[in-house]
Amino acid sequence: QVRLFSTQSSSSSNSHLDAGRLAEAEKCESQLHAMIDQVSSQQDKIAALEEMKVRQDEERVQLKILIQDLEKRSLQTLINKNVVPVAAVVIMACNRPDYLQRTVESILKYQKAVASKFPLFISQVLVVAISVLVFSIFKCVGRNFLHCSFQSQDGTNGEVKKKALSYTQITFMQHVDLEPVRTERPGENVAYYKIANHYKWALDELFIKHDFRRVIILEDDMEIAPDFFDYFEAAAKLLDTDKSIMAVSSWNDNGQKQFVYDPKALYRSDFFPGLGWMLTKSTWMELSPKWPKAYWDDWVRLKEVHRDRQFIRPEVCRTYNFGEHGSSMGQFFDQYLKPIKLNDAHIDWNSEDLSYLKEDKFLTKFGKDVASATPVHGSDALLKAHNLDVDVRIQYDNQGDFERIARQFGIFEEWKDGVPRAAYKGVVVFRYKGSRRRIYLVGPDSLRQLGV
């Protein structure tokens, strides 16, 4: 009986085990079917997205063909075949139609008389469609999602395109940019990436596709001076013949009313000013293959990029930046941009001899000017400079010392890659309170570099 009971108990336990295993197996099978259904559903979605991408690619190709055809027709009507253009002028537009209108009206006021020499373009990035954004998100799955962004920073306002197309004197270019932005560091403003990509595309179009010899780059928040085009035409000859000049700018970082006097004065600078500048095709062909993903202007300021070449800048600006609201969010606007003096004096640049800007001549002349200035020392240099009615030079020992002195006078304190804004051989020159008197802030090695 004991053996029989034991056998029956064992049989009962095995039955319970078999039932549990069966239930577990049924549960696993159910889960497997659910996973198969889910995978099948995802495969359908993937197939739909891939089909959507094919359609979008086809639409993009057709759109590019249409845009190129429109550009070609517009360009043919604007360029006089009997006149070789000095430079194409491109306005880099974003999402501010009111700013764009103000910029274009300022340019057209002076460009009409020289339209064949300076054909005008507006470049804007095409708005990314929602369906394309969906596909971009799908592409980004599996990456570090924190470093993926799908915002369209350029061209988000249809009124910009409408405004640009309303000007018959201007060729409108549209950048079809469907790629997602992957920032190098979390939290970065993707606008700087979009802007750099837009610049590369636009300059490739103008230099490579349209084969312009030179291009002047403006932004959609600038007004120009009456002699803007004459200035660049005269400077183009210098840019072509002096290979130690990388670009010509219409901007002076220390061009505020209280720091300028002579509208004819031009300088060489080791610091790229930007904000209305001209470069040649040969220089662009050097820069284009290594163009950065973001912060393109600071990249141009690196010594390894400009390689001991300088930039021509005026004492009195030929552009005025009114863009209080933009990617930099009005940074320094009230202190540095709003007080800028826009040239209003008539200068006959065609009769001006700019040979003094050649590297050897400028080095010698500028060195003599610095050497002849009265040296001023001490923490009260500003007071001493105020009491002297002559040009003065003040030596700084390092970046911190420069920033302290610059702060006293109110000029730009910023450096990039060891170079102060507007500096030449470490020397920053500006006028004292709008007078003829010059103040030279001189670096510890500047006199040696100038041969003084």
C-alpha positions as CSV (number, residue, x, y, z in Angstrom):
1,Q,0.0,0.0,0.0
2,V,2.8,2.3,0.9
3,R,4.5,1.5,-2.5
4,L,1.2,2.1,-4.3
5,F,0.6,5.4,-2.6
6,S,4.1,6.5,-3.4
7,T,3.7,5.6,-7.1
8,Q,0.3,7.4,-7.2
9,S,1.9,10.5,-5.6
10,S,4.7,10.5,-8.1
11,S,2.4,10.1,-11.0
12,S,0.3,13.0,-9.7
13,S,3.4,15.3,-9.3
14,N,4.5,14.5,-12.9
15,S,1.0,15.4,-14.2
16,H,1.2,18.8,-12.4
17,L,4.7,19.4,-13.9
18,D,3.6,18.4,-17.4
19,A,0.6,20.8,-17.1
20,G,2.9,23.7,-16.0
21,R,5.3,23.0,-18.8
22,L,2.5,23.0,-21.3
23,A,1.2,26.3,-20.0
24,E,4.6,27.8,-20.2
25,A,5.1,26.5,-23.7
26,E,1.8,27.9,-24.8
27,K,2.7,31.3,-23.3
28,C,6.1,31.3,-25.1
29,E,4.4,30.4,-28.3
30,S,1.9,33.2,-27.9
31,Q,4.7,35.7,-27.2
32,L,6.6,34.4,-30.3
33,H,3.5,34.9,-32.5
34,A,3.2,38.4,-31.0
35,M,6.8,39.2,-31.8
36,I,6.5,37.8,-35.3
37,D,3.4,40.0,-35.8
38,Q,5.3,43.0,-34.5
39,V,8.3,42.4,-36.7
40,S,6.0,41.9,-39.7
41,S,4.3,45.2,-38.9
42,Q,7.7,47.0,-38.5
43,Q,8.8,45.5,-41.9
44,D,5.7,46.9,-43.5
45,K,6.5,50.3,-42.0
46,I,10.1,50.1,-43.2
47,A,8.9,49.1,-46.7
48,A,6.5,52.1,-46.6
49,L,9.3,54.5,-45.5
50,E,11.6,53.1,-48.2
51,E,8.9,53.6,-50.8
52,M,8.4,57.1,-49.5
53,K,12.1,57.8,-49.7
54,V,12.1,56.7,-53.4
55,R,9.3,59.0,-54.2
56,Q,10.9,61.9,-52.3
57,D,14.2,61.3,-54.2
58,E,12.4,61.4,-57.5
59,E,10.6,64.6,-56.4
60,R,13.9,66.1,-55.3
61,V,15.6,65.4,-58.6
62,Q,12.7,66.9,-60.5
63,L,12.7,69.9,-58.2
64,K,16.4,70.4,-58.6
65,I,16.1,70.3,-62.4
66,L,13.3,72.9,-62.2
67,I,15.3,75.1,-59.9
68,Q,18.4,74.9,-62.1
69,D,16.3,75.7,-65.2
70,L,14.8,78.7,-63.5
71,E,18.2,79.9,-62.3
72,K,19.7,79.5,-65.8
73,R,16.9,81.5,-67.4
74,S,17.1,84.2,-64.8
75,L,20.9,84.4,-65.0
76,Q,20.8,84.7,-68.8
77,T,18.6,87.7,-68.6
78,L,20.7,89.4,-66.0
79,I,24.2,89.0,-67.4
80,N,25.4,91.1,-70.3
81,K,27.5,88.9,-72.5
82,N,29.7,91.9,-73.5
83,V,30.6,92.6,-69.9
84,V,32.8,90.4,-67.7
85,P,31.3,90.5,-64.2
86,V,33.6,91.8,-61.4
87,A,31.9,89.5,-58.9
88,A,28.6,87.8,-58.2
89,V,26.9,89.1,-55.1
90,V,25.0,86.6,-53.0
91,I,22.7,87.4,-50.1
92,M,22.5,84.5,-47.7
93,A,18.8,84.5,-46.7
94,C,17.3,82.8,-43.7
95,N,13.8,83.3,-42.3
96,R,13.4,87.1,-42.0
97,P,11.5,88.5,-45.0
98,D,11.4,92.0,-43.5
99,Y,15.2,92.0,-43.0
100,L,15.7,90.7,-46.6
101,Q,13.6,93.4,-48.0
102,R,15.6,96.1,-46.2
103,T,18.8,94.5,-47.4
104,V,17.7,94.2,-51.0
105,E,16.4,97.7,-51.2
106,S,19.7,99.0,-49.9
107,I,21.7,97.0,-52.5
108,L,19.5,97.8,-55.5
109,K,19.8,101.5,-54.7
110,Y,23.4,101.4,-55.8
111,Q,23.6,98.2,-57.8
112,K,21.3,99.2,-60.7
113,A,24.1,101.3,-62.3
114,V,26.6,98.4,-62.2
115,A,24.2,95.5,-62.5
116,S,26.1,93.8,-65.3
117,K,29.3,93.9,-63.3
118,F,27.7,92.6,-60.1
119,P,24.9,90.1,-60.8
120,L,22.8,89.7,-57.7
121,F,21.6,86.4,-56.1
122,I,19.5,85.4,-53.1
123,S,20.2,82.0,-51.7
124,Q,17.9,80.1,-49.4
125,V,17.5,76.6,-48.1
126,L,14.4,74.6,-49.1
127,V,12.0,73.8,-46.2
128,V,12.3,70.1,-45.3
129,A,9.0,68.3,-45.7
130,I,7.5,66.4,-42.8
131,S,7.6,63.1,-44.7
132,V,11.4,63.6,-45.2
133,L,11.8,64.3,-41.5
134,V,10.1,61.0,-40.7
135,F,12.5,59.2,-43.0
136,S,15.4,61.1,-41.3
137,I,14.2,60.0,-37.9
138,F,14.1,56.4,-39.2
139,K,17.7,56.8,-40.5
140,C,18.8,58.0,-37.1
141,V,17.5,55.0,-35.1
142,G,20.4,53.1,-33.7
143,R,22.7,56.2,-33.5
144,N,23.2,58.3,-30.5
145,F,19.8,60.0,-30.6
146,L,21.0,62.9,-28.4
147,H,23.2,64.0,-31.2
148,C,20.5,63.9,-33.9
149,S,18.4,66.9,-34.8
150,F,15.8,67.4,-37.5
151,Q,15.1,71.1,-37.3
152,S,15.2,73.2,-40.5
153,Q,16.9,76.5,-39.4
154,D,17.2,78.1,-42.9
155,G,14.2,78.7,-45.2
156,T,11.5,78.1,-42.6
157,N,9.5,81.1,-43.7
158,G,7.8,80.9,-47.1
159,E,7.5,84.7,-47.2
160,V,11.3,84.8,-47.7
161,K,11.0,82.9,-51.0
162,K,8.0,84.9,-52.0
163,K,9.9,88.2,-51.3
164,A,13.0,87.0,-53.2
165,L,11.0,86.0,-56.3
166,S,9.3,89.4,-56.4
167,Y,12.6,91.0,-57.5
168,T,13.1,90.5,-61.2
169,Q,16.6,91.9,-61.1
170,I,17.7,89.0,-58.8
171,T,18.4,85.3,-59.4
172,F,16.9,83.2,-56.7
173,M,18.8,80.0,-55.7
174,Q,17.3,77.4,-53.4
175,H,19.3,74.8,-51.5
176,V,17.5,71.4,-51.3
177,D,19.0,70.2,-48.0
178,L,17.2,67.0,-46.8
179,E,19.9,65.7,-44.5
180,P,19.5,65.6,-40.7
181,V,21.9,67.7,-38.6
182,R,24.2,65.7,-36.2
183,T,25.8,68.1,-33.8
184,E,29.3,67.3,-32.5
185,R,28.3,68.2,-29.0
186,P,24.9,67.9,-27.2
187,G,23.0,71.1,-26.8
188,E,24.7,72.9,-29.7
189,N,22.6,75.3,-31.8
190,V,22.0,73.5,-35.1
191,A,21.6,76.8,-36.9
192,Y,25.4,77.1,-37.1
193,Y,25.5,73.7,-38.9
194,K,22.8,74.6,-41.3
195,I,24.4,78.0,-42.1
196,A,27.8,76.4,-42.8
197,N,26.2,73.8,-45.1
198,H,24.3,76.6,-46.9
199,Y,27.4,78.7,-47.4
200,K,29.3,75.8,-49.0
201,W,26.4,74.9,-51.3
202,A,25.9,78.5,-52.4
203,L,29.6,79.1,-53.1
204,D,30.0,75.8,-54.9
205,E,27.0,76.9,-57.1
206,L,28.4,80.3,-57.9
207,F,32.1,79.3,-58.4
208,I,31.9,75.8,-59.9
209,K,28.5,75.7,-61.6
210,H,28.3,79.3,-62.8
211,D,32.1,79.8,-63.0
212,F,32.3,83.3,-61.5
213,R,35.9,84.5,-60.8
214,R,34.9,86.3,-57.6
215,V,32.0,86.3,-55.2
216,I,30.9,88.9,-52.6
217,I,29.0,87.4,-49.7
218,L,26.4,89.4,-47.9
219,E,23.8,88.4,-45.3
220,D,20.1,89.3,-45.1
221,D,20.6,91.9,-42.3
222,M,23.0,94.3,-44.0
223,E,22.8,97.7,-45.6
224,I,25.6,98.9,-47.9
225,A,27.4,102.2,-48.4
226,P,27.1,104.2,-51.6
227,D,30.6,103.3,-52.7
228,F,30.3,99.6,-51.9
229,F,30.6,98.4,-55.5
230,D,33.3,100.8,-56.5
231,Y,35.3,99.8,-53.4
232,F,35.1,96.1,-54.3
233,E,35.9,96.7,-58.0
234,A,39.1,98.5,-57.1
235,A,40.0,95.9,-54.5
236,A,39.4,93.1,-57.0
237,K,42.5,94.0,-58.9
238,L,44.6,93.9,-55.7
239,L,43.1,90.6,-54.7
240,D,44.0,89.1,-58.1
241,T,47.6,90.2,-58.1
242,D,48.6,89.9,-54.4
243,K,48.4,86.2,-53.4
244,S,49.2,87.2,-49.8
245,I,45.7,88.6,-49.6
246,M,43.0,85.9,-48.9
247,A,39.9,88.0,-49.0
248,V,38.6,91.6,-49.0
249,S,36.1,92.7,-46.5
250,S,33.8,95.8,-46.2
251,W,33.8,95.5,-42.4
252,N,35.9,96.9,-39.5
253,D,35.2,95.3,-36.1
254,N,36.3,98.5,-34.4
255,G,34.3,100.7,-36.9
256,Q,32.2,102.4,-34.3
257,K,31.7,106.2,-34.8
258,Q,34.1,107.1,-32.1
259,F,37.0,105.0,-33.5
260,V,37.0,106.0,-37.2
261,Y,38.0,109.1,-39.1
262,D,39.3,108.6,-42.6
263,P,36.9,107.0,-45.2
264,K,39.8,106.3,-47.6
265,A,42.0,104.4,-45.2
266,L,42.4,100.7,-45.8
267,Y,44.4,98.2,-43.8
268,R,45.8,94.7,-43.9
269,S,44.6,92.4,-41.0
270,D,45.5,88.9,-39.8
271,F,41.9,88.6,-38.5
272,F,39.1,87.6,-40.9
273,P,36.4,90.3,-40.5
274,G,33.6,88.7,-42.6
275,L,30.3,90.6,-42.8
276,G,30.4,91.6,-46.5
277,W,33.5,90.0,-48.1
278,M,34.9,88.9,-51.4
279,L,37.1,86.0,-52.4
280,T,38.3,84.5,-55.6
281,K,37.5,81.1,-57.2
282,S,41.0,79.8,-56.6
283,T,40.7,80.5,-52.9
284,W,37.3,78.8,-52.8
285,M,38.6,75.7,-54.6
286,E,41.2,75.5,-51.8
287,L,38.6,75.9,-49.0
288,S,35.6,74.0,-50.3
289,P,36.9,70.4,-49.9
290,K,37.7,71.0,-46.2
291,W,34.8,73.4,-45.3
292,P,33.7,72.8,-41.7
293,K,30.4,71.4,-40.5
294,A,29.7,74.5,-38.4
295,Y,31.2,77.8,-37.2
296,W,32.7,78.5,-40.6
297,D,33.8,82.1,-39.8
298,D,35.9,81.1,-36.8
299,W,37.3,78.3,-38.9
300,V,38.5,80.8,-41.5
301,R,40.3,82.7,-38.7
302,L,42.4,79.7,-37.8
303,K,46.1,80.2,-38.7
304,E,46.3,76.7,-40.3
305,V,43.5,77.8,-42.7
306,H,44.6,81.3,-43.7
307,R,48.3,80.3,-43.6
308,D,49.9,83.7,-43.1
309,R,47.6,85.4,-45.6
310,Q,45.9,88.7,-44.7
311,F,42.6,90.3,-45.3
312,I,41.9,93.9,-46.5
313,R,39.5,95.9,-44.4
314,P,38.4,99.6,-44.4
315,E,38.7,102.0,-41.5
316,V,35.1,103.1,-42.2
317,C,32.7,100.2,-42.8
318,R,31.0,99.7,-46.2
319,T,28.3,97.5,-44.6
320,Y,26.0,98.1,-41.7
321,N,24.7,95.1,-39.8
322,F,21.2,95.8,-38.4
323,G,20.5,92.2,-37.4
324,E,19.6,92.5,-33.8
325,H,17.7,89.2,-34.0
326,G,19.4,86.1,-35.5
327,S,21.4,83.0,-34.8
328,S,23.7,85.0,-32.4
329,M,20.5,86.4,-30.7
330,G,21.7,90.0,-30.9
331,Q,25.0,89.2,-29.1
332,F,27.0,92.5,-28.5
333,F,24.5,94.3,-30.8
334,D,24.0,97.4,-28.7
335,Q,27.7,97.8,-27.8
336,Y,29.5,96.9,-31.0
337,L,27.1,96.7,-34.0
338,K,24.5,99.5,-33.5
339,P,27.2,102.3,-33.2
340,I,29.0,101.3,-36.4
341,K,29.6,104.1,-38.8
342,L,28.5,103.4,-42.4
343,N,30.5,105.4,-44.9
344,D,28.5,108.2,-46.5
345,A,31.5,110.0,-48.2
346,H,31.9,109.9,-51.9
347,I,35.2,108.2,-52.8
348,D,36.4,107.8,-56.4
349,W,38.0,104.4,-55.9
350,N,39.0,104.1,-59.5
351,S,41.4,107.0,-59.1
352,E,42.8,105.7,-55.8
353,D,46.3,104.1,-55.8
354,L,46.0,101.0,-53.7
355,S,49.5,99.7,-54.2
356,Y,50.4,100.8,-50.7
357,L,48.4,97.7,-49.6
358,K,50.9,95.4,-51.2
359,E,52.5,93.2,-48.5
360,D,56.0,94.7,-48.6
361,K,54.9,98.3,-48.9
362,F,52.3,98.1,-46.2
363,L,54.6,96.3,-43.8
364,T,57.2,99.1,-44.1
365,K,54.7,102.0,-44.0
366,F,52.7,100.6,-41.1
367,G,55.9,99.8,-39.2
368,K,57.1,103.4,-39.5
369,D,53.7,104.7,-38.4
370,V,53.8,102.5,-35.3
371,A,57.4,103.4,-34.5
372,S,56.8,107.1,-34.8
373,A,53.8,107.0,-32.3
374,T,54.6,108.2,-28.8
375,P,54.9,105.3,-26.4
376,V,52.7,105.3,-23.3
377,H,53.1,103.0,-20.3
378,G,51.4,102.2,-17.0
379,S,47.9,101.4,-15.8
380,D,46.8,105.0,-16.5
381,A,47.6,104.7,-20.2
382,L,44.1,105.9,-21.1
383,L,44.5,109.1,-19.2
384,K,48.0,109.7,-20.6
385,A,46.7,109.1,-24.2
386,H,43.9,111.6,-23.5
387,N,46.3,114.3,-22.5
388,L,48.6,113.9,-25.6
389,D,47.6,115.4,-28.9
390,V,49.6,112.9,-31.0
391,D,49.5,109.3,-32.1
392,V,50.3,107.0,-29.2
393,R,51.2,103.3,-28.8
394,I,50.5,101.2,-25.8
395,Q,52.1,97.9,-25.4
396,Y,50.3,94.9,-24.0
397,D,52.0,91.8,-22.6
398,N,49.5,89.1,-23.2
399,Q,45.8,88.4,-24.0
400,G,44.6,89.3,-20.5
401,D,46.5,92.6,-20.6
402,F,45.1,93.4,-24.0
403,E,41.6,92.7,-22.9
404,R,42.1,95.1,-19.9
405,I,43.3,97.9,-22.1
406,A,40.7,97.3,-24.8
407,R,38.0,97.4,-22.2
408,Q,39.2,100.8,-21.0
409,F,38.9,102.2,-24.6
410,G,35.7,100.3,-25.5
411,I,37.0,98.4,-28.5
412,F,36.6,94.6,-29.1
413,E,38.4,92.5,-26.6
414,E,37.9,89.1,-28.4
415,W,40.8,87.0,-29.8
416,K,40.7,84.0,-32.1
417,D,43.6,81.6,-32.4
418,G,46.0,84.1,-30.8
419,V,44.9,87.1,-32.9
420,P,42.9,90.1,-31.6
421,R,40.1,91.4,-33.8
422,A,41.3,93.8,-36.6
423,A,45.0,93.1,-35.6
424,Y,47.9,93.2,-38.0
425,K,51.2,91.7,-36.6
426,G,49.5,91.9,-33.2
427,V,48.8,95.6,-33.6
428,V,45.3,97.0,-33.2
429,V,44.8,100.5,-34.5
430,F,41.9,102.9,-34.0
431,R,41.1,106.6,-33.8
432,Y,40.8,108.4,-30.5
433,K,37.3,109.8,-30.1
434,G,36.7,110.3,-33.9
435,S,39.8,112.5,-34.3
436,R,42.8,112.1,-36.6
437,R,44.8,110.7,-33.7
438,R,45.6,107.0,-33.8
439,I,45.9,104.7,-30.8
440,Y,48.1,101.6,-31.5
441,L,47.8,98.7,-29.1
442,V,51.1,96.8,-29.7
443,G,51.9,93.2,-28.8
444,P,55.1,92.1,-27.1
445,D,56.5,90.8,-30.5
446,S,54.8,93.3,-32.8
447,L,57.8,95.6,-33.3
448,R,60.0,92.8,-34.3
449,Q,57.5,91.4,-36.8
450,L,57.2,94.9,-38.3
451,G,60.9,95.2,-38.6
452,V,61.1,98.1,-36.2
